[in-house]
Amino acid sequence: MSGVLRGRLERDPEYLLLVVTLVLVWGVFDGTSTLAAASVAGLRFEANPLVRTFLAAPLMALALKIGVALLAGGLALLGERFVRTVPGWRAWFGGLIGVGLGVTVTNLFVAFA
């Protein structure tokens, strides 16, 4: 394998873990917890109008959330070299993951309260 190709395929494990966590939190966790909350509270409490529209077909809403998270994760992987030059990039990822977990907990509170 050429050095150029090998360099493009090698990823920093910490960066990859942050991207995968971001995709899981915002795609899977937020998506499934949104469906749970909507099944209890109804569609009117969803703040995002696009997601609210898709919640009429729950699998489409989940596919939308996972798809957008995968797209964001893919872009983050493509831009890894640039992102890692930005001061505070780890804090930014941590903040996004933290907010996503907060949204998930809020959705679960609505669903199970």
C-alpha positions as CSV (number, residue, x, y, z in Angstrom):
1,M,0.0,0.0,0.0
2,S,1.4,3.4,-0.9
3,G,2.3,5.8,1.9
4,V,-0.3,8.3,0.6
5,L,-3.1,5.8,0.7
6,R,-2.0,4.4,4.1
7,G,-2.0,8.0,5.5
8,R,-5.5,8.6,4.3
9,L,-6.9,5.3,5.8
10,E,-5.2,5.7,9.2
11,R,-7.3,7.5,11.7
12,D,-6.6,8.8,15.2
13,P,-8.6,6.3,17.4
14,E,-9.7,9.1,19.8
15,Y,-11.1,11.2,16.9
16,L,-12.9,8.2,15.4
17,L,-14.4,7.4,18.8
18,L,-15.7,10.9,19.2
19,V,-17.2,10.8,15.7
20,V,-18.9,7.4,16.2
21,T,-20.2,8.6,19.6
22,L,-21.6,11.7,18.0
23,V,-23.4,9.7,15.3
24,L,-24.8,7.2,17.9
25,V,-26.0,10.0,20.3
26,W,-27.6,12.2,17.6
27,G,-28.7,9.5,15.3
28,V,-29.8,6.5,17.3
29,F,-30.3,7.8,20.8
30,D,-32.0,11.0,19.9
31,G,-33.9,9.3,17.1
32,T,-35.4,6.5,19.2
33,S,-36.0,8.8,22.2
34,T,-37.8,11.3,20.0
35,L,-40.1,8.5,18.8
36,A,-40.8,7.4,22.3
37,A,-41.6,11.0,23.4
38,A,-43.8,11.6,20.4
39,S,-45.7,8.4,21.0
40,V,-46.7,9.7,24.5
41,A,-46.9,13.5,24.0
42,G,-47.9,13.7,20.4
43,L,-46.3,15.6,17.5
44,R,-47.0,19.1,18.7
45,F,-44.0,19.1,21.1
46,E,-41.3,18.4,18.5
47,A,-39.4,21.7,18.0
48,N,-38.0,20.8,14.6
49,P,-40.7,21.2,11.9
50,L,-39.0,18.8,9.5
51,V,-38.8,16.1,12.1
52,R,-42.4,16.9,13.2
53,T,-43.5,16.3,9.6
54,F,-41.7,13.0,9.4
55,L,-43.0,11.8,12.8
56,A,-46.3,10.9,11.1
57,A,-44.2,8.0,9.6
58,P,-42.0,7.1,12.6
59,L,-39.5,4.9,10.6
60,M,-39.0,7.8,8.2
61,A,-38.3,10.2,11.2
62,L,-35.8,7.7,12.6
63,A,-34.2,7.2,9.2
64,L,-33.9,11.0,8.8
65,K,-32.2,11.5,12.1
66,I,-29.8,8.6,11.6
67,G,-29.1,9.7,8.0
68,V,-28.3,13.3,9.0
69,A,-26.1,12.0,11.8
70,L,-24.3,9.7,9.4
71,L,-23.8,12.5,7.0
72,A,-22.4,14.8,9.7
73,G,-20.1,11.9,10.8
74,G,-18.9,11.3,7.3
75,L,-18.1,15.0,6.8
76,A,-16.3,15.0,10.2
77,L,-14.2,12.1,9.0
78,L,-13.5,13.7,5.7
79,G,-12.4,16.9,7.4
80,E,-10.4,15.3,10.2
81,R,-7.1,16.9,9.2
82,F,-8.7,20.3,9.3
83,V,-10.9,19.8,12.4
84,R,-7.9,18.6,14.5
85,T,-6.2,22.0,13.8
86,V,-9.0,24.0,15.3
87,P,-8.3,24.9,19.0
88,G,-10.8,23.3,21.3
89,W,-12.0,20.6,18.8
90,R,-12.3,18.0,21.6
91,A,-14.3,20.4,23.7
92,W,-16.6,21.1,20.7
93,F,-17.2,17.3,20.2
94,G,-17.7,16.9,23.9
95,G,-20.2,19.7,23.9
96,L,-22.2,18.3,21.0
97,I,-22.3,14.9,22.6
98,G,-23.3,16.3,25.9
99,V,-26.1,18.4,24.4
100,G,-27.3,15.3,22.4
101,L,-27.3,13.3,25.6
102,G,-29.3,16.1,27.3
103,V,-31.8,16.0,24.5
104,T,-32.1,12.2,24.8
105,V,-32.7,12.4,28.6
106,T,-35.3,15.1,28.1
107,N,-37.1,13.0,25.5
108,L,-37.0,9.9,27.8
109,F,-38.3,12.0,30.6
110,V,-41.3,13.0,28.4
111,A,-41.8,9.4,27.3
112,F,-41.7,7.8,30.8
113,A,-42.9,10.6,33.1
